[in-house]
Amino acid sequence: SDLEKNRLEKMQRLRDGGMEPYPTKVQRTHTSKEAVESFETAEKNDPEDPRGHYGYGLILSRAGNHKDAIVHLKKALEKNPFDPDVLIDLGRIYFLNGQYPKALTTLKSTMGAEHNNPIGDFYYGRTLLTLGRLKDAEMVFAALIQKQTANNRTFFFLSKVYSRQGRPSEAHYYLGIYFKKIGNLKNAIFHLNRAREKTDDPERKLKIKKMLKEIEAIDTKKS
């Protein structure tokens, strides 16, 4: 989509400016100080550049300074008030800073006809869960999984939704899927067995039984 194309182009411009928008944990550890200094210099040289404020805000957030990160992302939005990438990251950082109503409003504003933002959806779902809007959170996480755009933690948080709804079979099932995806097969087997025990649906029991057979075979080979 055009939205995704624009997002990729923006990420490339940040990389061309010396900043990796989504660094690995190792890169984050070793380049954080240099990146902050680089964006401080860029801001002084061109304080009106929204890209500088956006990049600086991301770096500050990764360093745990969500409060100042929000300031810079809002400055970036002064030039481009409907920029979906900045809005998604602002909503995400509002969530990380515990400002849940603002996170909800900001992330919801990014949803439209061209909507394809799995990161924004993930944090939108987490915000809904935190605010106790369990049915809405369930729908968001389930849609991510159905579209195959879910990260591993989506399964974990969908499990939490079902647990809070008093649906133990579903909660154990998605927790089992989460552990399978991160390679923790023993916990995956435990939770999928619990999911099978707690469901009355014969088709679901059979499906889980087949999954368990596959996982147990992999686990045996690893042992």
N, C-alpha and C positions, 0 to 999 in steps of 0.2 A: 504494500500500500504506500501511498505518498507519505503518510505519517511515519512509517517505518523507514522509508528512504531518507526523509529529513533527519530522523534520529541518528541514523548511521553516518550521515554527512557531518552532523554536529559532533558526534563522537570522534570522527576522524580529524576535525579541525582542532579539537582539544588535544588529541595525540600529536598533531603537527606542532602545537604550541608547547609540547614537552610534558603533557599530563596524560597519564593513563586513567580514563574514567572509571574503570572497574579493575583495579590491580589485584594481583594475588596477595595472599596474606604476607608472603615473604617480601614482595615489592612494597606493600604498605608499611611494613616495619622499617625497611631500610631507606625509603624515599620520602617519608612523611615530612620530616623537617625541611628537606630541600624543596619539596613541593610547596609547603607553606611560604617559605622565603621567596620562591619564584613568583607565586601569585600575589604576595604583598608588593613585590616590585612592579608587577604588571598593573596592579590597581593604582599605584602611585603614578605610573607613566600614562595610564589612560583610565581614569576613574569612572568614565561613562560607559566603558565596554561591558555589555551584559555577559559576554562569554567569560571575561575575567572574574566577574562576581559569581557566576555559576560554578566555574571550576574551583574558585577559592572556597565557596560554600561547601562543595563536596569534600574537599580536603579537610576543612575544619570539622565537618561532621564525622569523618572517619577517625579524626583525632579525639573524638568525644565531645567536642565543643559545639553542641547542637544549637545553643542559643545564638552564638555569633554566625553560625552557618545559616540560620533562618534569616538573619539580617541581610546577608549577602544574596541569598536567593530571592528575597523580596526586592532587592535593588535590581537584580537581573530582570525581574518581572516588570519593573517600571518602564523598561524599553520595549519589552515583548510580553504584554500582560496575558496572552493566551498561549504562550509557549507550553505545549504539553509535557515536554521533558522536564522543564524547570518545575512545573506544577506537581508532577509526580514525585520528584525528589523532595520538594517542599512538603508535600503531604506525608511522605515517608519519614522525613526528619521531625515533623510535628509529632508523629506517632512515637518515634524514639525518644522525644523530649517529654512525652506524657501529656501532650496537648491534643487529646483525642477528638473533641468536637471540631477543632480546626482541621485536624487530619482528615476527618470524615468529609467535611465540606470541600476541602481542597481536592482530595482524590476523586470525589464524585463529580467534580467539575470537569475532569478529563475524559469522562465517558461520553461518547457520541457515536455517530454513524461509522466513523473511521477508527473506532476504538480497537486497539490491539496492544495492550500494555500489561503484560503478565506481572511485572514488578509492582505496578500501581494496583492491580487487582489483588495481589497477594497482601499488600499492606492495607488495602481497603477491607479485605476479609478479616485481617487481624484486628483492625479498628472496630469493626462490627462485633467481633467476638468479645473484645475487651469491654465494649459498651453494653454487652448482654443481648444484642440483637442476633440471637442464635440462628433463627431461620434464614435471615438474610446472609449471615456469614456462611452457613451451609451451602446456600445457592452459589455464592461467589467461589468458594473453594471447589465445589463439585463441577462448576463450569470450567475452571482452570484445568482440572483433571480430564474432563471430557474433551477439551480442545488440545490436550497433550502439551500444554504450555506450563504445567505445574513444576515447581522445584520440589525437592524431596520434603522440605518442611511443610508444604501444603498438606501432605498426607497426615503429618503429625498434628497440625492445627485442626484439620477436619475431624480427627479422632477426638480432640478436646471438645469440639462442638457437640459431637454425639454423646460424649461422656456427660457433659452438662445437661444434655436433653434427656438423660436417663435411658440411653439406647446402647447397652453394653456390647451387644454383638457387633454393631457397626463400629463402635469405638475401638474394640480389640482388633477388628479386621483392618482398619486403616492404620492403626499403630503397628500391626504386623507388616503391612505393606511398607511403611516407613522404615522399619528396621531391616527389611529385605533390601531396600534400595540403598541403604548405607552400609550394607555388608555384614550386619549383625544378625546372622542367621539363627542363632539359638534363641534370641529374643523374638525374632520373627515367628519361629515355630511355636514358641510359648503363646504368643498373642493370637495367632491364627487358630491354634487349638482351642483357646478360650472362646474365640468368635464362633467356631463350629459348635461348641457345647451350648452356647447361649442363643442360637438361632433355631426357630421351629420350621424354617423354610428348607424342604428337602433338596431343592435345586442348589440353594446356597451352600448347604452342607457338602454336597457333591463337588461343587466348584472349589471350595476351600480344601477338601480332601485331596483333589488333584494338585492344587498349589503346594500343599504340604509335602506331597510325594516328591515333587520336583525340587523343592528346597532341601528336603532331607537328603536327597541324592547328592546335591551339591555339597551339603555340609559333611556328608560321609567322605567324599573325595578330599575335602580340605583337612579332615582329621588325620 
